[in-house]
Amino acid sequence: MHNIQIKTERLLLRPLKIADAEEVFAWVGDERVARYMCYTTYTDIEQVREWLAFVEKDTSTYLFGFERILDGRLIGSGDIGWNPAKGCWGFGYNLRYDCWGMGYATEAVKAMMDYARVNFGAHKFASSHCEPNLASGNVMKKCGLHFVGYGTFQKLDGSMRTRSMEYEGESNEQ
């Protein structure tokens, strides 16, 4: 686990911990959120604790919980990491359903991209979303990425397979 914190105007991006399980369950246990994610909807808080125990030990990516500064509530999570297969930095994110459409995802993604750029010299980024989730594509565009083509989206358990929309972009901001 990386012990990095990033503060934005409205969010504190910080490491997730097992004690966050109940708040994390608010989005991973919500079918409206999970339908667009590679994981299936969590049905038990123990599943969340197991996942959080795993991510506490994972150093392959920079995973953050998105804590709203206004009230200290954890409203989502996201990660950014080097993708050797694509030769760029990849990222992903998800938010509680009641926090959609408020600019939190864009704010968090820009902060993660800035972190990778400043600390690792990252300049090329890529991400994708399940085709029906066009709002996620809007986040990617607001973060400087552009649509480059279609790919395949699949749930980790194979229960769903559909088309994904792929985005890439360069960041030369200082």
Secondary structure, DSSP 8 states (H G I E B T S, - for coil): -----EE-SSEEEE---GGGHHHHHHHHT-HHHHTTSSS-----HHHHHHHHHHHHH--SSEEEEEEETTT--EEEEEEEEEETTTTEEEEEEEE-GGGTTSSHHHHHHHHHHHHHHHHH---EEEEEEETT-HHHHHHHHHTT-EEEEEEEEE-TTSS-EEEEEEEEEE----
